[in-house]
Amino acid sequence: KKRAELISIFLFLGILINYSNLGLPKFQLLYLNFTESLPIGFYVAIPTVSYRNGDIVAYDEPDIVTKAAANGWISATDTDVKMLKHIALPGTPYSIGADGVFSINGKYIGMIKQNDGKGHELPQLKPGHYIVPVDSFLPYTHASNSYDGRYTGAVSLENIRHRVIPLITLGKEP
């Protein structure tokens, strides 16, 4: 019975995610995450006028989507993909260690890898200390296989589409 209820919930949420196909105004309310960046599951957009360090956001980043498709991380037909990551706001210090340690505000986030799981070379920021620029944010997660700010650097705040919170997820963040 529990399994049937869970399947029903996921089907209902899937319909809500795609409700714009019904001719209604396009507004994405739910996001489905299948990546290792955050726990697998549904995330719901919530209204907000400001952000805090650590919030999870859905954002556009065409260069990342192009890279993800080229490396086989997503389907080449997935052109409207939104990234889901935590954010560090303007003025937040972060660093890339010569040993590959990625930290934000002095707190260890994770390691930087040279290659992805398929052997593709990953971009590398130079070791050093950085500050998230004005009008930007640094996307990050604690997942070791996350393609985030440790590789891309800061992203324009204009790219944020929604602040999101977990609705139904499997597992917890590391």
Helices and strands as residue ranges (DSSP letters): H 2-17, G 19-22, E 30-33, E 40-46, E 56-59, H 62-70, E 83-88, E 93-96, E 101-104, E 107-111, E 128-131, E 136-140, H 149-152, E 155-156, G 157-159, E 160-170
